[in-house]
């Protein structure tokens, strides 16, 4: 997910897909390149990806992060990036790639689900508008198939709509980290650990809400509190809002300081 800063939505770079633009693509096991895209890649995982994948594996978010990811802080960054750790084979395959194909296909990450489309966000003073690019790698033979799509029909076919929404919401939050929000702390300080926990390690975040003094210090609406006790998606949405409130003081009707 990339933010695109332009003066006008009509001046999008070459290759951008507009609402009704058509592209050709189909991936299937008879293509010589089948599963080649699942090897030796930098696959960024977003918070909703972790939520779905840890459920698929039947483990906690903390266990998933430890076993399957690399957490990288760029020298000029203020929030870490989470990448899927490739296997230690010579081809560095995705750890979820089996002989039959993707073993977590129903819960595959947003980047895999949306492939070969890449999504970005066009920002103007009032709105964040999604933009899309058709960007299959050169070796991909699926781009020469006859099956045609629009962005809307491809998104529906891949059941990617909600993934895209959650990734766009995450991108909106991440854009706030373009400047240092930590004050005198470093990006490894207590505030940063809180922000990472609330977005990527939601099992620990749930424990923090219900087993620490959090609810003595903050008033959360009862209906929302009931939801986040058992619903990971609602908890993740709350985590996004909490970080905006905690770091930047962005008010929300669901959180009040006691």
C-alpha positions as CSV (number, residue, x, y, z in Angstrom):
1,X,0.0,0.0,0.0
2,X,1.5,3.3,-1.1
3,X,0.4,6.9,-0.6
4,X,0.5,9.0,-3.8
5,X,1.0,12.7,-3.5
6,X,-0.3,14.4,-6.7
7,X,-2.0,17.7,-7.3
8,X,-4.7,16.1,-9.4
9,X,-6.3,12.6,-9.5
10,X,-6.3,13.0,-13.3
11,X,-2.5,13.2,-13.3
12,X,-1.9,9.6,-12.1
13,X,1.3,7.9,-13.3
14,X,1.2,5.6,-16.4
15,X,-0.1,2.2,-15.6
16,X,-2.8,3.3,-13.2
17,X,-6.1,1.6,-13.6
18,X,-9.3,3.7,-13.6
19,X,-12.6,2.4,-12.5
20,X,-13.7,0.8,-15.8
21,X,-10.3,-0.1,-17.2
22,X,-10.0,-3.8,-18.3
23,X,-7.0,-6.0,-17.8
24,X,-6.3,-9.7,-18.7
25,X,-5.2,-12.2,-16.2
26,X,-5.7,-15.8,-15.0
27,X,-3.6,-17.9,-12.8
28,X,-3.9,-21.7,-12.9
29,X,-1.7,-24.8,-12.4
30,X,-1.2,-25.4,-16.1
31,X,1.0,-22.3,-16.4
32,X,4.7,-22.9,-16.3
33,X,5.1,-20.1,-13.9
34,X,2.6,-21.5,-11.4
35,X,3.7,-20.7,-7.8
36,X,6.9,-19.0,-9.1
37,X,5.7,-15.8,-7.5
38,X,5.7,-17.5,-4.1
39,X,9.5,-17.6,-3.9
40,X,12.2,-15.2,-2.5
41,X,10.0,-12.2,-2.2
42,X,9.6,-9.3,0.3
43,X,6.0,-9.8,1.3
44,X,4.8,-7.1,3.7
45,X,2.2,-8.3,6.2
46,X,-0.4,-5.8,7.5
47,X,-2.2,-6.1,10.8
48,X,-5.3,-7.8,9.3
49,X,-3.1,-10.3,7.5
50,X,-1.6,-11.3,10.9
51,X,-5.1,-11.6,12.4
52,X,-6.2,-14.0,9.7
53,X,-3.0,-16.0,9.5
54,X,-2.6,-16.6,13.2
55,X,-6.2,-17.9,13.3
56,X,-5.5,-20.1,10.3
57,X,-2.5,-21.6,12.1
58,X,-4.3,-21.9,15.4
59,X,-1.7,-20.0,17.3
60,X,-1.5,-16.6,19.1
61,X,-0.4,-13.5,17.3
62,X,2.7,-13.4,19.5
63,X,3.6,-17.0,18.4
64,X,2.9,-16.2,14.7
65,X,5.1,-13.1,14.8
66,X,8.0,-15.0,16.4
67,X,7.7,-18.0,14.0
68,X,6.8,-16.6,10.7
69,X,7.9,-12.9,10.4
70,X,10.9,-10.6,10.3
71,X,10.4,-7.2,11.9
72,X,12.4,-4.5,10.2
73,X,13.0,-0.9,11.2
74,X,14.3,1.3,8.3
75,X,17.0,3.8,9.4
76,X,14.7,6.8,8.5
77,X,11.5,5.1,9.8
78,X,9.5,5.6,13.0
79,X,7.5,2.4,12.8
80,X,8.7,-1.1,12.0
81,X,7.6,-3.1,8.9
82,X,6.6,-6.7,9.2
83,X,7.7,-9.2,6.5
84,X,6.8,-12.8,6.0
85,X,9.9,-14.9,6.7
86,X,10.7,-17.1,3.7
87,X,11.8,-20.7,4.3
88,X,15.5,-21.6,4.5
89,X,15.4,-23.7,1.4
90,X,17.6,-22.8,-1.6
91,X,14.6,-21.3,-3.4
92,X,13.4,-19.4,-0.2
93,X,9.8,-20.4,-0.8
94,X,6.9,-19.1,1.2
95,X,6.5,-21.1,4.3
96,X,2.9,-21.8,3.4
97,X,3.6,-23.2,-0.1
98,X,2.9,-26.9,-0.4
99,X,3.2,-29.3,-3.3
100,X,-0.5,-28.6,-4.0
101,X,-0.1,-24.9,-3.9
102,X,-1.0,-22.3,-1.2
103,X,-1.9,-24.1,2.1
104,X,-3.4,-20.9,3.6
105,X,-5.2,-19.8,0.4
106,X,-8.5,-19.0,2.2
107,X,-6.6,-16.6,4.5
108,X,-3.8,-15.5,2.2
109,X,-2.5,-12.0,2.8
110,X,-3.8,-8.9,1.1
111,X,-0.8,-8.6,-1.2
112,X,-1.3,-12.2,-2.5
113,X,-5.1,-11.8,-2.6
114,X,-4.9,-8.6,-4.7
115,X,-2.0,-9.8,-7.0
116,X,-1.3,-8.8,-9.8
117,X,-3.0,-5.5,-8.8
118,X,-1.1,-3.2,-6.5
119,X,-3.1,-0.7,-4.4
120,X,-2.2,2.9,-3.4
121,X,-4.0,5.9,-1.9
122,X,-4.2,9.2,-3.6
123,X,-4.3,12.0,-1.0
124,X,-5.8,15.4,-1.4
125,X,-6.9,17.9,1.2
126,X,-10.3,16.3,1.8
127,X,-10.2,12.6,0.7
128,X,-8.1,9.5,0.5
129,X,-8.9,7.9,-2.8
130,X,-7.8,4.3,-3.7
131,X,-5.8,3.9,-6.9
132,X,-4.7,0.7,-8.6
133,X,-1.9,-0.6,-10.8
134,X,-1.7,-3.7,-12.9
135,X,1.9,-4.9,-12.2
136,X,2.5,-8.6,-12.8
137,X,6.2,-9.6,-12.8
138,X,7.8,-10.2,-16.2
139,X,7.9,-14.0,-15.7
140,X,4.1,-14.1,-15.0
141,X,2.3,-15.9,-17.9
142,X,-1.1,-15.2,-16.4
143,X,-1.1,-11.7,-17.9
144,X,-1.3,-13.3,-21.4
145,X,-4.5,-15.3,-20.6
146,X,-7.8,-14.2,-22.2
147,X,-9.8,-13.8,-19.0
148,X,-10.7,-10.1,-18.5
149,X,-11.4,-8.1,-15.4
150,X,-12.0,-4.7,-14.0
151,X,-10.6,-3.8,-10.6
152,X,-14.1,-4.2,-9.1
153,X,-14.7,-7.7,-10.6
154,X,-11.3,-8.9,-9.6
155,X,-11.7,-7.6,-6.1
156,X,-15.0,-9.4,-5.8
157,X,-13.7,-12.6,-7.3
158,X,-10.8,-12.7,-4.9
159,X,-12.9,-11.7,-1.9
160,X,-10.5,-8.9,-1.3
161,X,-12.8,-6.0,-0.5
162,X,-12.6,-6.1,3.2
163,X,-8.9,-6.9,3.1
164,X,-8.5,-3.7,1.0
165,X,-10.5,-1.7,3.4
166,X,-8.5,-2.8,6.4
167,X,-5.2,-2.2,4.6
168,X,-6.3,1.3,3.5
169,X,-7.2,2.1,7.1
170,X,-3.8,0.8,8.2
171,X,-2.1,2.9,5.5
172,X,-4.0,6.0,6.8
173,X,-2.6,5.3,10.3
174,X,1.0,4.5,9.1
175,X,1.1,7.8,7.1
176,X,1.1,9.6,10.5
177,X,4.5,8.0,11.3
178,X,6.2,10.1,8.6
179,X,7.4,12.3,11.4
180,X,8.7,11.2,14.8
181,X,5.7,10.7,17.3
182,X,7.9,9.4,20.1
183,X,9.1,12.6,21.6
184,X,12.2,11.9,23.7
185,X,11.8,8.2,23.4
186,X,13.4,6.1,20.6
187,X,11.4,3.9,18.2
188,X,12.1,1.0,20.6
189,X,10.6,2.8,23.7
190,X,7.5,2.1,25.7
191,X,5.2,4.1,23.4
192,X,6.4,2.3,20.3
193,X,6.0,-1.1,22.0
194,X,2.4,-0.1,22.8
195,X,1.7,1.0,19.3
196,X,3.1,-2.3,17.8
197,X,1.2,-4.4,20.3
198,X,-2.1,-2.6,19.6
199,X,-1.8,-3.2,15.9
200,X,0.2,-6.4,15.3
201,X,0.0,-8.4,18.6
202,X,-3.7,-8.1,19.4
203,X,-3.8,-11.1,21.7
204,X,-1.4,-9.3,24.0
205,X,-3.3,-6.1,23.4
206,X,-6.5,-7.8,24.6
207,X,-4.8,-9.0,27.7
208,X,-3.5,-5.5,28.3
209,X,-7.0,-4.0,28.1
210,X,-8.7,-6.5,30.4
211,X,-5.9,-7.6,32.7
212,X,-4.1,-4.3,33.4
213,X,-5.3,-1.0,34.9
214,X,-6.3,0.2,31.4
215,X,-10.0,0.2,32.2
216,X,-9.4,2.1,35.4
217,X,-7.8,4.9,33.4
218,X,-10.0,4.9,30.2
219,X,-13.7,4.6,29.7
220,X,-14.7,2.5,26.8
221,X,-18.3,2.2,25.6
222,X,-19.9,-1.0,26.9
223,X,-21.1,-2.3,23.5
224,X,-17.6,-1.9,22.1
225,X,-16.0,-3.5,25.1
226,X,-18.3,-6.5,24.7
227,X,-17.3,-6.8,21.1
228,X,-13.5,-6.6,21.6
229,X,-13.6,-9.3,24.3
230,X,-14.1,-11.9,21.6
231,X,-14.0,-10.3,18.2
232,X,-10.4,-9.9,16.8
233,X,-11.5,-7.7,13.9
234,X,-13.3,-5.2,16.2
235,X,-10.3,-5.3,18.6
236,X,-7.9,-4.4,15.7
237,X,-10.1,-1.5,14.6
238,X,-10.1,-0.3,18.2
239,X,-6.3,-0.7,18.3
240,X,-6.0,1.7,15.3
241,X,-8.3,4.3,17.0
242,X,-6.5,3.8,20.3
243,X,-3.1,4.5,18.8
244,X,-4.4,7.7,17.1
245,X,-5.8,8.8,20.5
246,X,-2.7,7.7,22.5
247,X,-0.1,9.2,20.3
248,X,-1.7,12.2,18.6
249,X,-4.7,13.0,20.8
250,X,-7.2,12.3,18.0
251,X,-10.6,12.2,19.7
252,X,-12.9,9.3,19.3
253,X,-16.4,8.8,20.8
254,X,-15.4,5.3,22.0
255,X,-12.5,6.3,24.3
256,X,-12.6,8.7,27.2
257,X,-10.0,9.3,29.9
258,X,-11.5,8.8,33.4
